[in-house]
Amino acid sequence: MGYGLTSKMLVNLVDGCAQAKNVVPGAAMWTLDDGRAVRTTVTEVTGAKARQAVEVVTDHMGFVASPDLLLATPDGWTHARDAAGATVAWTPARKLCRERFAIRVGYEFGYFVGATCADGTVGKNYVSLVVNEERFAARYATALTACTGLPARLEPVSRPSGYLKRDLAGFRVRVVSSYLSDALRHYVGGDPHHMRQRFPRVVLRDMETFSGFLDGYVEGDGCRLRHWAASMITSANVPFLAEIAPIIGARFTPSKHSVASQLCVSDRWQSRNTFAPEHHPTEPPESTWVQVREVRPRPAGGTKPFTFYSYRLSPHPTFLVNGHLVREPW
């Protein structure tokens, strides 16, 4: 029995997609390790002929392979011939070539996340902040660059004011990075909309990071109190404020008469000893699960059999076929 893929199936090399027959020893391939895209290297390529193949059709696309090829499922590995109805690991192939960078936690990281949660916009492949105050925008840009290494700069913009009925001058900070936007989406539970986002528990790494988060969030959705050493946060996202309150040892009662509620943040909240550090990964998960809709038998036509190509790889024995995680049988 031949193992692997038919000759024209596309595999995800680090340098781009290639047909299975064109992969050579030494080529770097993409794979998934603990839900994140990593590299592995081809050490050996073998070919074998067989007359039986299957076409695996998932939510996104199909591929033709040996019936014995293994696909990753939440319950372990399953053969391609038995995968109908199963859920298999997959990652968008178009995102494999994007830049990945180490996110440095600390005060700047917390400030960047807090300001983004308050006033930022998380797009499909970008993160931006548009505000009136140049000082706020400059501080946000500095924090963003410090924790990600991505260059960020201020751009003068104008935006309409519904209250004043005229355009106001402002400043925008915008960075194009699908990796960063995916990370922020992951931190807040998947939906970055200000009314639906969840409290990003990734900022609970240490006191310094959480302090930065509070400062960034207050800068965007809060203000200093005049007669008390404290700040006031105002938000209509009640569950978000409710999660912050016990961390800073504050009482929180949602408003019954207004859409927005308020949470008071005392300057002495750290002395209450209510902060408990938590460890959460800063890297966004890059894999998801898709369903196998159908597995179709594909017998060889005429007298010409299929040629299946299989690979030995190191350090990871797995690789990606059109974004689907597979491996050879043991």
Sequence and secondary structure as in RCSB ss.txt:
>XXXX:A:sequence
MGYGLTSKMLVNLVDGCAQAKNVVPGAAMWTLDDGRAVRTTVTEVTGAKARQAVEVVTDHMGFVASPDLLLATPD
GWTHARDAAGATVAWTPARKLCRERFAIRVGYEFGYFVGATCADGTVGKNYVSLVVNEERFAARYATALTACTGL
PARLEPVSRPSGYLKRDLAGFRVRVVSSYLSDALRHYVGGDPHHMRQRFPRVVLRDMETFSGFLDGYVEGDGCRL
RHWAASMITSANVPFLAEIAPIIGARFTPSKHSVASQLCVSDRWQSRNTFAPEHHPTEPPESTWVQVREVRPRPA
GGTKPFTFYSYRLSPHPTFLVNGHLVREPW
>XXXX:A:secstr
   SEETT EEEETTEEEEGGG  TT EEEEEETTEEEEEEEEEEEEEEESEEEEEEESS EEEE TT EEEETT
EEEEGGG TT EEEE  GGGTTS       SHHHHHHHHHHHHHEEE SSEEEEEES HHHHHHHHHHHHHHH  
   EEEEEEEETTTTEEEEEEEEEEE HHHHHHHHHHTTS   TTT    GGGGSSHHHHHHHHHHHHHHHEEE 
SSSSEEEEEES HHHHHHHHHHTT      SSSSSEEEEEETTGGGG          S    EEEEEEEEEEEE 
 TT  EEEEEEEEES SEEEETTEEEE   
